[in-house]
Amino acid sequence: MAQIASTQVKRVLKTRHLSMIALGGSIGTGLFVASGSAIATAGPVGAIAAYVGIGLMVFFLMTSLGEMATYVPVSGSFSEYASRFVDPAFGFALGWNYWLNWAITLAVDVSTTAIVMHFWLPNLPGWLISVGFLALIFVINVVSAKSFAETEYWLSLVKVITVIVFLGVGLLTIAGIMGGSHPVGLKNYTTGAAPFVGGLPATLSVFVVAGFSFQGTELIGITAGESETPETSIPKAIKQVFWRILLFYILSIAIIAAIIPYTSPNLLGASVNNVAISPFTLVFNRIGMAGAASLMNAVILTSVLSSANSGMYASTRMLWAMGSSGFAPRIFQKTNNRGVPIAALLLTTLVGAMTFLTSIMGPSVYQLLVAASGLTGFLAWLGIAVSHLRFRRAFIKQGHSLDELKYHAKWFPIGPILAIIMSLIVIIGQDIGSLANFAWGRLLISYMLISYMSIPLFIVLFVYYKIKNKTKLIPLDEIDLSPHRDHRS
């Protein structure tokens, strides 16, 4: 019994935690900052179309994940499902890729906190700010899973309230009730080359931006193993996330595009370095809101901290799950009496800290590390869709009835097939310019490496495990569909 307790996480996450974690994972600097560049690149309707397309893909992915997570609720779910339903080598590569992605993202986020805090404290050393926030994130996660979830809940709530206020202010500005004597209306939708700018290539390039904006929604699968009631909490969270993504992202972009013309140079200049021209700041400034830039800087800080908090949790739980399945050394499966995988948390923090140090010593190594994690989220999405196709086919082939499933994915198999196609589009479109040069024989290896480094890393991990363990694609009638087998048993 002692051995079981020492490798066990605790089911302490409530439905409200899961809903806000899934939502908070998709609302961040991608919305507050990058949405402006999307409108400038593809025009109002082009940007909206790209975000609608990616939003639908994310919804289908979440329903696929929800079907598997309610049937087999485990932490580190992507790696586990890929191992059980596809090929252990596939699960091994997905798991290590995902862990590395979030460990490096953690370093990127703590580096970004220094940039954001310099808005108020320009003379304070950046490394000191970053180390302080890294220590804070570590403490939050070392206390318990509930500590992580409560922190994430409140950080996400700040973002949600900001978006709701922005939507209200934006709609009143368009109607002419706030921000000036004349209604703004929708005239900016037909300014210049609007509503579509740059044609299909521009819209496809925004797919990449939108895809990165939605990274993190898959965290709901990681939390399944620590949910109190996964069979009800996960479906509820997925349903809420779809409508909230539709409301928050699509409506926010529609309002920004109506108030700020796509030709505005401010839309391309927004960044965490220059929060004064964030689309949200510009709209708040229009109604004369005092301290709009300072307010949005505070909101962006909560977004960065939320991402770092989620990154620490997701990478720790993935490493713990891989320790339990044998993909990583067994020491990483051990937990303390509060259900926290301490060894996994310490290694994740160490890798995050070392990656952060490379940003201080020089940009070249740091950029390569960030490049190594760039497409990992999309690889995880691919893994979810492929695993779900295999899971459902095996479920039917082995004589099971769909009535046994606590939650049914929508529009199967259209959903996962659409998710696979769109994920591939986003992955290939990551640096379409380098690929075009390659097609014309002008290959720049350095640019290709930076843009697509995640892919060879994934292939190396996959081939290494496959050769070492001589694994194969699991036949459908041999796939293990036992619903209660998880890492904690």
N, C-alpha and C positions, 0 to 999 in steps of 0.2 A: 504493500500500500504506500509506503514511503516513496518508493521509486515513481509510482504513478503521480503522486502529489508533486514531486519535484520537476515533472515535465508537463505540468498542466496549466493552461491559461484558464481564466475565470470568465463565466458568462455574466457580465455586469452591464453591458451596453443596452440602453433602452431604445424604444422606437424613435423618440425625439432625437436621440444622439445620431442614429443611423441616417435619419432624414436630413439632418443639418450637415452631417459629415459629407454625404453624397452631394448635397447642394453646394456646400462651401468649397468642395473640391473643384467645382466648375466655375465659380465666381472669383476672379482674381485680377491680376494686372492685365490679363488678356482682354477683359472687358473694360477696365478702368483706363487703360492706356492704349493697347494695340487695336482696339476697335476703330480708332480714328484712322489709322493707316489702311485698314481694310476698306473703309469708305473712300479714301483718297485713291486707292488702287483700282477698285472695281466699280466705283460709283454706288449710289444708294441702293438700287435694286440688286446689283451684282453682289454687294456685301451681304444683303439680307438673304439672297438665294444661297450663298455659300454657307451661312450660319444655319439656315433652315435645313440644308442637306446634311451637314455634320450633326446637327441636333437630332435629326431622325435616325442617323446611323448610331449615335450614342444611345438613343432610346432603345433601339433594337438590341444593341449590345447588352444593355442593362437588363432587358427582359431575358436574354439568353443566360446571362450570369445569374439572374434571379431564379430561373428554373433549376439550374444546377446547385446553387447555393442553398435553396430551401430543401433540396433532396439530400445533399451531402454538405452540411454547413461546417466548413473548416477554414481556419486562418491560412493564408498563403494559398488561396484557392486556385489561382491560375496555374501554378506549378503542379498542384495535386490533380486537377482535372485533366491537364494535358498529359500527365503521366499515366493516369488510369484509363483515359478514353482514346488516346492517340498513340503515344510512344514515350517511354520513360526518358529518352534522350531529348525529346521535345520539351518535356516538363523541366528537365535539368537546365536546359538553355534558357527557357523562359524565366525560371526562378532566379538564376544568377544575374541575368540581364536586368530583371526588374529590381532586384536588390541594389545593384550597382547604380541604376538610374536614380533611385530615390536617395541613396547615400550621397551621390554627387549633387543632386538637386538641393539637398540639405545645405551643402557647402555654398552653392549659388545663392540660396536664400539668405544665409547669414552674411554673405558678402554684400548683398543688396540692402540689408538693414542699415549698414553704415552709410550707404548713399542716401537713403531716405532720411536718416537721422541728421545728416549734415544740413538739411533744410533748416533745422532749428539750432544745431550745435556744430557750426562749420569748423571750429578749431579743435574739436575732440578727435583724437586719433581713431581712424576707421577700424583698425584691428581690434582696439579695445571695445568698441561698440559691438562688433561681430562676435568676439569671444564671450562677451556678457550675454548676448542673446542665445548663443549656442549652449551656454551653461544653463540658462533658463529653460530652454526646450528639453535639455537632458533631464533636469529636475522634474519637470511636468510628466515626462514619460516614465521615469524611474519610480514614481510614486505608485501608479496603478493605471490600468486601462481606463478606468472611470475618470481619473484625473485628466488624461489625454482627451477623452470624449467631452468632458465638461468645458475644458478650455476651448476645444474646437467648436463646440456649440455656441459659446458666447462670441468668439471671434467671427464666426460665420454670421451670427445674428447682426453684428455691426454692419457687415457687408450687405446683407439683405435689406436692412433699414435704409442704408444709403441709397441703394438702387430704387427702393419704393419712393423715397423722397424725390430722387432725380426724375422718376417717371411722372410724378405729380407736377413738379416744377416745369418739366419739359412740355407736357400736354397743355398746361396753362399758358406757357410762352407761345406755343403754336397757335393757341386760340386768341392771343392778344390780351389776356387777362393779366399777365405778368411780363416784365422785361421790355416794355415799350408800349407806345400808343397804338401801334398797328399789329394786327395778327401776322405771324410769320407764315402761316399756311404751309402749303406743300410746294411752293415755287422752286425750292432748291432741288426738287426731284427732276426738274426739267432744265436746270441750268447747264449750259455748255453741252457736253456729250452725254449728260445724264439722261435716263436713269442707269443705263449700262455704260461703263467706261472700259475701254481696252478689250472688249469682246470676251470670248470664252477663255483665252489664256489668262487674263487678269482675274476672272472669277475663280478659275482653278487654283491660281496662286493664293487666293484668299482662303481656299479650302485648307491649305496648310496652316495659315494663321488661326483659322477657326478650330482646326484639329488640336493645336497646341493649347488653345483657350479652354477646351473641354477636358484636357488631361486631368485626371484625378477623380473623375466620376466613378471609375472602376474600384475605388477604395471600399465601396460598399461590400465587395466580395471579400476583401481582406478582413473586414470587421465581422463577417458572418460567424466565425468561430468563437467570438466573444459576445455575441448577441444573446440576450435573455430568451427571446422568442423569435428565432430566425424565420420560422414558417409564416409568421404574420408581419414581423417588422420589415423584412426585406421587400416583399411585394408592395407594402404601403409606401416605403421610401422610394421605390422605383416609380410608382404612379405619380407621387408628388414631384419628383425630380423632373419628369417629362414636362409637366405643365409649367413648372417654375423656370425651367430653361427657356421654354417657348416665350413666357412672359418677360423674363428679365433680359435675356440676350436679344431676342428679335425686336421687342418693343423698344429697348434702349437704343439699339442701332438705328431703328426707324426714326426715333426722336432726334438723335444726334444728326442724322442725315438731313432731316427737315430744317433744323436750326442752323447748322453750319454747312455751307456749300462744300462739295467734295474738292473744289479748287483751292480751299484755304490751306496755306502752307503750314498752319498750326497742326493740322491733322497728321501730317507726316513727322512733325517734330516732337510729338509727345513721347515722354519716357519717364522712368523713375528719376532720371537726372533733371528733368524739366517738367515737374508736375504742374507748373503754372499754365501749360497749354494742353493738359489732359482734356479730352472732350468733356468730361464731367465738370472740370473746373471752369471751362469756357462757358458752359451753360449756366452754372451757378453764378458766375460773374455777370452774366447778362441781366440777371434780375437784381443785381446790386448786393448780393450776399457778401457781407463782410467776412474776410478771412477764408474765402472759398479755397484758395490754394493750400492753406494750412489744414483745413478740414480734410481735403482730398489726400493730402500727404499722410495724415493720420489714418485714413481709411486704407491707403495703399500699404502702410506699415502693418496694419492688422492682416491684410491679404498675404503679405510676405511671411509674417509669423505663422499664419494659418497653414501656409504651404510647407514651411519648415517643420511644424508640429506634425502634420500629416505624413511628411516624408520620413521623419524619425520613426513614427509608429509603423508605417507600411513596410519599410525596409527591415525593421526589427522583427516584425511578425513573419515576413517572408523568409528571413534567415532562420528563425525558430522552426518554421514549418519544414525547411530543407534539412535542418538538423534532425528533425523527427523522421523524415523519410529516407535519410541516408545520403542525400545530395550534398550535405555539408557535414563537417565533423559533429559527432554526437553531443559535444559540450554545448553547442548552440541550442539544443532542445531543452536544456535545464532552465527552470523558472524558480523564483523565490516564493515565499508563502503568500505573496499578493498576486501571483500569477504573471509576474513580469519576467521575460527572458533576459536576464542580466547580461550574460555573455554576448548575446546577439546585439543588445543595446550598446554595450561598450565598444564592440567592433565597429558598428555602424557610426557611432560618435567619433571614433578614432579616424575612420576613413573620411568622414565629413570634415574633420579638423585638418587632416593632412591635405585634402583637396583644397581647403580654404587657404592653407599655407602656401600652396603653389601659386595662388592668385597674388600673394604678396611678393613672392620671390621673382615672378616673371609670368607674362601672359601666355607664353607658348604652350607649356605643359598643361596649364589650367584650361586653355581652349581645347586641347586634345581630349582632356578628361570630360569636359562638357559635351564635346562632339560624340564621345563614346556612349553617352546616355541620351542623345538627342531624339532618336527614333524609337527608343525602347518602349514608350507608352503605346505607340501604334503597333509594335510587335506583340505587346500584351493583348491589345484589342483583337489582332488577328488570331492569337492563341485562344481567346475566349470563343470567337465565332467558330473556329475549326473544331474545338473541343465540344461545343454544343451540337454541331452537326453530327459528330460521331456518337455523342451521348444519346441523342434522340433515336438515331438509326439502330444503335445497339439495344436501346430500350424496347423498341418495337420488335426487332429480330428475335430477342430472347423471350417473347411472349407476354410482355408486360402491357397493361392497359394505361392509357394516358390519365385515366381517372385516379391512378395511384399518385400522380404528381400533385404536390400541394399548390404549385403555381405553374401556369402554362405560359410559355413565351408566345408573344403575338406574331402572327403571320409566318409561322414556320412553314417551309424553310426559307421564305423570301428574306426575312430579317437577317439571319446570319450570312446568307449569300451576299446581300447588299452591303453588309458590314465588311465582308472580306474584300469586295471590289473597291469600296470607297477607301478602306485602309490602304490598299495597294496604290490607289491613285495619290493619296497623301504622301505615302512613303516615296514613290517615284518623283512626285512633284516637289519634294523637299529642296532640290537644287536643279531645276529643269535646265538652267543655263549651262551647267557643267555637263549634263547629259547631251545637250545639243552640241557642245564642243567635241564631246566624245564621238558623236555620230559623224562629225565632219573631220575626225582625225586630229583634233586639237585638244587632246586630253591633258588637263592640268591635275596631276595626281594629288597634289596638296589640297586643292579645293574639293575634289571628290572624297578624299579621306575625311576631311572635316565634316562634310555634309552627310556621308553615308557610313561612318565608322561603326555604327551600331550593328549593321548588317553582317560584315565579316566577323565581328566579335560573336554574334549569335551563331553563325555557321561554325566557327571554331569550337565553341562550347558543345554544339550539337554533335559534330563529327567526333570530337574527343570522347564523349560519353558513349556514343554509338559503337565506336571501335573497341573501346575498353571493355564494355559490358555486352557487346554483340546483341544489342536490342533490335527489335523489329516493330513494324506497325502492328498493333494488337488486332487480331481478327475480331469482328463485331460480336461473334458468339462467345468470345473469351474475355470480353471486357467485364471488369468487376463492377457490378451495379449495386452492391450492398450499401444501403443508404446510411448505415450507422458507423461505418468504418471511418475513423478519422485519427488524427495524430495524437489525440489525447487518450486513446484507448490502449 
